């Protein structure tokens, strides 16, 4: 079965009030490359996600996006990071000090709380085994859908390659059919032109005839057509095998 290295999928898995959604997309790459983006409080499960992907996907650059939603507010909390806030303020003050004429405006609270990490929504402590189980199920569901997309695209590529191979072979057969006649015509034309030179110059006719045969043979494409036929069959066997 032929599979494309490019694909896309999105899969959601829900248990109770918790939904884990995983989006996958890939582009061509010689080796398997993975880039996983997920909420910070799920960072501990990144390796589990990569292992599931590695077990089933062998090539391509795969980008994975994980989101976590909980409908029950009892399982969520707003967290404020005072240490990070002080570091931001210190950095802002240092920038103002270094560029006194460049930043006259003051940063608003609304802008400040939007800085990365100052205030964030986090899941309350939950059973890690349960979360891991949900992530594994969501990941495999996403991979299943991703694989279906790759197979569908691979099938389209297979049909397109078969058509192109048939077209190449059709033109190649015409070349093979016409090749002997082309060699004969080239040899005759070359011999005629050389004969005219011989008559004017008095050169050795036998030597000229020999050279004409040598040059005529150089336009023979038998070796190239045989090689191309072999390549066509090799491609057919490879895509049929896969």
C-alpha positions in Angstrom: 0.0 0.0 0.0 1.4 3.3 -1.1 1.3 6.1 1.5 2.0 9.8 1.0 4.5 11.5 3.4 2.1 14.4 3.6 -1.1 14.2 5.6 -3.5 15.9 8.0 -5.8 14.9 10.8 -7.6 16.1 13.9 -9.0 13.9 16.6 -10.8 14.6 19.8 -11.1 12.2 22.7 -13.4 12.9 25.6 -13.9 11.3 29.0 -16.3 13.0 31.4 -15.6 16.8 31.4 -12.2 16.5 29.8 -11.5 16.6 26.1 -8.0 16.2 24.6 -7.7 17.2 20.9 -4.7 16.3 18.8 -4.0 17.8 15.4 -1.3 16.3 13.1 0.1 17.4 9.8 3.3 16.4 7.9 5.5 17.3 5.0 8.1 15.4 3.1 11.4 14.6 4.9 14.0 11.9 4.4 13.8 10.9 8.1 11.2 11.1 10.8 11.2 14.5 12.5 8.6 15.4 15.2 7.6 18.7 16.7 5.1 18.5 19.5 3.4 21.5 21.0 1.2 21.1 24.0 0.1 22.9 27.2 2.9 23.3 29.7 1.2 21.2 32.4 1.1 18.3 29.9 4.9 18.6 29.0 5.6 15.4 31.0 3.7 13.4 28.3 5.5 14.7 25.3 7.8 11.6 25.1 4.7 9.3 25.3 3.2 11.1 22.3 6.4 10.9 20.3 6.8 7.2 21.1 3.3 6.4 19.8 4.0 8.3 16.6 7.5 6.7 16.2 5.9 3.2 16.4 3.6 3.9 13.4 5.2 6.6 11.3 8.7 6.1 9.8 9.3 9.2 7.6 8.3 12.8 7.2 8.3 16.0 9.3 5.3 15.7 11.6 3.9 18.6 13.5 1.6 17.8 16.4 -0.6 20.2 18.3 -2.3 19.1 21.6 -5.1 21.0 23.3 -6.8 20.3 26.6 -10.3 21.4 27.6 -12.2 20.8 30.8 -15.8 21.9 31.1 -15.9 21.7 34.8 -14.4 24.8 36.4 -13.6 22.8 39.5 -10.8 21.2 37.5 -9.2 24.5 36.5 -7.5 27.3 38.2 -6.0 30.7 37.4 -2.4 30.9 38.3 -0.3 34.1 38.8 3.5 33.9 38.7 4.8 36.8 40.9 8.5 35.9 40.4 8.1 36.1 36.6 6.1 39.3 36.9 9.0 40.9 38.9 11.4 39.8 36.2 9.3 41.3 33.5 9.1 44.6 35.4 12.9 44.6 35.9 13.4 44.0 32.2 11.0 46.7 31.3 12.6 49.2 33.7 16.0 48.3 32.2 14.8 48.9 28.7 13.4 52.3 29.7 16.7 53.1 31.4 18.7 52.2 28.2 16.3 54.0 25.9 15.0 57.0 27.9 13.7 58.8 24.8 12.3 55.8 23.0 9.5 54.5 25.3 7.6 57.4 26.9 4.3 55.4 27.3 3.6 53.2 30.3 2.6 49.6 30.0 -1.0 49.0 31.1 -2.2 46.2 33.4 -4.2 44.7 30.5 -1.1 44.5 28.4 1.1 43.3 31.2 -1.2 40.3 32.2 -1.1 39.2 28.5 2.7 38.6 28.7 3.5 35.0 28.4 3.4 33.1 31.7 2.1 36.0 34.0 -1.4 34.6 34.3 -2.4 31.2 32.9 -5.1 28.6 33.2 -4.0 25.3 34.5 -5.6 22.0 35.2 -6.0 21.0 38.8 -4.1 18.0 39.9 -5.6 14.9 38.4 -4.8 11.2 38.1 -1.7 11.2 35.8 -2.4 7.6 34.7 -5.9 8.7 33.6 -4.5 11.7 31.7 -1.8 9.5 30.1 -4.4 6.9 29.0 -6.5 9.7 27.4 -3.5 11.1 25.6 -2.5 7.7 24.3 -6.0 7.1 23.0 -6.2 10.6 21.5 -2.8 10.2 19.9 -3.7 6.8 18.3 -7.0 8.2 17.1 -5.2 11.0 15.4 -2.7 8.7 13.9 -5.5 6.4 12.5 -7.1 9.4 10.9 -3.7 10.7 9.7 -2.9 7.3 8.2 -6.2 7.3 6.3 -5.4 10.6 4.8 -2.0 9.5 3.8 -3.4 6.3 2.2 -6.0 8.3 0.3 -3.4 10.7 -1.0 -1.0 7.8 -1.7 -3.8 6.1 -3.8 -4.1 9.3 -5.9 -0.3 9.4 -6.3 -0.3 5.7 -7.3 -2.9 6.3 -10.0 -1.0 9.4 -11.3 2.3 7.6 -11.4 0.8 4.6 -13.3 -0.7 7.0 -15.9 2.6 8.8 -16.3 4.6 5.5 -16.6 2.1 4.4 -19.3 2.6 7.7 -21.2 6.4 7.4 -21.0 6.3 3.8 -22.2 4.0 4.7 -25.1 6.4 7.4 -26.3 9.3 5.1 -25.7 7.8 2.3 -27.9 7.4 4.9 -30.7 11.1 5.8 -30.3 12.1 2.2 -30.4 10.0 1.6 -33.5 11.5 4.5 -35.4 15.1 4.2 -34.1 16.4 1.8 -36.9 14.9 4.0 -39.6 16.5 7.1 -38.0 19.9 5.4 -38.0 19.5 4.4 -41.6 18.5 7.8 -42.8 21.3 9.5 -40.8 23.8 7.1 -42.3 22.6 7.7 -45.8 22.5 11.5 -45.5 26.0 11.5 -43.9 27.4 9.2 -46.6 25.9 11.4 -49.3 27.4 14.6 -47.9 30.8 12.9 -47.4 30.7 11.6 -50.9 30.4 15.1 -52.1 33.4 16.1 -50.1 35.3 13.1 -51.4 34.6 14.1 -55.0 35.9 17.6 -54.4 38.9 16.7 -52.2 40.1 13.3 -53.4 40.1 11.8 -49.9 40.2 8.0 -49.3 36.6 6.8 -49.9 36.9 3.7 -47.7 38.2 5.7 -44.8 35.3 8.2 -45.1 32.8 5.3 -45.3 34.1 3.8 -42.1 33.9 7.1 -40.3 30.3 7.5 -41.6 29.3 4.2 -40.1 31.0 5.1 -36.7 29.1 8.4 -36.5 25.8 6.8 -37.5 26.1 4.3 -34.8 26.5 7.1 -32.2 22.9 8.1 -32.7 21.7 4.5 -31.9 19.6 4.7 -28.8 19.2 0.9 -28.1 21.1 1.1 -24.8 19.2 4.0 -23.5 15.8 2.6 -24.4 16.6 -0.7 -22.8 17.7 1.1 -19.7 14.6 3.3 -19.6 12.4 0.2 -20.0 14.1 -1.4 -17.1 13.6 1.7 -14.9 9.9 1.8 -15.8 9.4 -1.8 -14.7 11.4 -1.2 -11.5 9.1 1.7 -10.6 6.0 -0.4 -11.3 7.3 -3.2 -9.1 8.2 -0.8 -6.3 4.8 1.0 -6.2 2.9 -2.3 -6.6 4.9 -3.8 -3.8 4.1 -0.9 -1.4 
